[in-house]
Amino acid sequence: MTSRRDEVLAAALDLLDEVGLDALTTRKLAEKLGVQPGALYRHFDSKRSLLNAMVARLTLDGDTVGELPENWADLLRYAAVGARATMLTRRDGARLMATYLVPADETAQLLWRRLIDSLVAGGIPESDAMVAVDTVFAYVNGFAIEEQARDGFPAAPAQRAWRDKTFQAGLDLIIAGVTASRN
């Protein structure tokens, strides 16, 4: 059974695809839902809480965790590729996630800790592991934001294939740098 809050979130994500992040307003969302703007405050006390809920929904929708890689480099690559893929599912999804992700979110903290622990288990000092994880996600955020700004939504398949290769090459460079720092 879908709650009214879930319906509002689904409508907000659809509106994001239609108008983009800059034009997404609670007034437009209320119009889309056929309600008065104040009615949205029953579900979200501010636009910021709505945007944070949209990020949480995207994160949960994109969370298809199966067997996680054991190797730290593969796990870091898996997390980066997954984060980028999630960002690219919606128009301006990269900007939305990079701007409104609440770092205190428990799921994000668990993933962050798992990545750092994996690097530490691989022989990387914890302070370097923290920098490596932060660097990878800064790369993911920046790459995906630029990708959506240049290519639009959705990107043409040929453009997307080229971006996938370029993204992987940059990620490989970062991981190679982390690997070299262990020696």
SULTALIN-V966581 format. One record per backbone hydrogen bond with DSSP energy under -0.5 kcal/mol. CO is the residue of the C=O (numbers start at 0). NH is the residue of the N-H. E is the energy in kcal/mol with one decimal. If there is no record, write none. Layout:
BEGIN
co nh e
CO NH E
CO NH E
END
This chain:
BEGIN
co nh e
2 6 -1.9
3 7 -2.3
4 8 -2.4
5 9 -2.6
6 10 -2.4
7 11 -2.4
8 12 -2.3
9 13 -2.2
10 14 -2.6
11 15 -2.2
12 16 -1.8
13 17 -1.7
14 18 -3.0
14 19 -0.6
15 19 -2.1
19 23 -0.7
20 23 -0.7
22 24 -0.6
24 28 -2.1
25 29 -2.7
26 30 -2.3
27 31 -2.4
28 32 -2.0
29 33 -1.1
29 34 -2.6
30 33 -0.5
35 38 -1.8
36 39 -1.4
37 40 -1.1
38 41 -1.2
39 42 -1.6
39 43 -2.4
45 49 -1.7
46 50 -2.8
47 51 -2.6
48 52 -2.0
49 53 -2.2
50 54 -2.1
51 55 -2.4
52 56 -2.5
53 57 -2.5
54 58 -2.8
55 59 -2.6
56 60 -3.0
57 61 -2.2
59 62 -0.8
61 63 -1.5
65 67 -0.6
70 74 -2.6
71 75 -2.6
72 76 -2.3
73 77 -2.7
74 78 -2.4
75 79 -2.2
76 80 -2.8
77 81 -2.2
78 82 -2.4
79 83 -2.3
80 84 -2.4
81 85 -2.3
82 86 -2.3
83 87 -1.9
85 88 -1.4
86 89 -0.9
89 92 -2.3
91 95 -2.6
92 96 -2.6
93 97 -2.7
94 98 -2.3
95 99 -2.6
96 100 -1.3
100 102 -0.9
101 104 -2.3
104 108 -2.2
105 109 -2.3
106 110 -2.3
107 111 -2.6
108 112 -2.6
109 113 -2.5
110 114 -2.6
111 115 -2.3
112 116 -2.9
113 117 -2.1
114 118 -2.1
115 119 -2.6
116 120 -2.5
117 121 -1.1
118 123 -2.1
119 122 -1.9
124 128 -2.7
125 129 -2.5
126 130 -1.7
127 131 -2.7
128 132 -2.6
129 133 -2.3
130 134 -2.7
131 135 -2.5
132 136 -2.2
133 137 -2.2
134 138 -2.4
135 139 -2.6
136 140 -2.6
137 141 -2.6
138 142 -3.0
139 143 -2.7
140 144 -2.4
141 145 -2.4
142 146 -2.7
143 147 -2.5
144 148 -2.2
145 149 -2.5
146 150 -2.9
147 151 -1.6
155 159 -2.8
156 160 -2.4
157 161 -1.9
158 162 -2.5
159 163 -2.6
160 164 -2.0
161 165 -2.4
162 166 -3.2
163 167 -2.5
164 168 -2.3
165 169 -2.3
166 170 -2.5
167 171 -2.7
168 172 -1.8
169 173 -2.0
170 174 -2.5
171 175 -2.5
172 176 -2.1
173 177 -2.1
174 178 -2.6
175 179 -2.6
176 180 -1.6
177 181 -0.7
178 181 -1.1
178 182 -0.6
179 182 -0.9
END
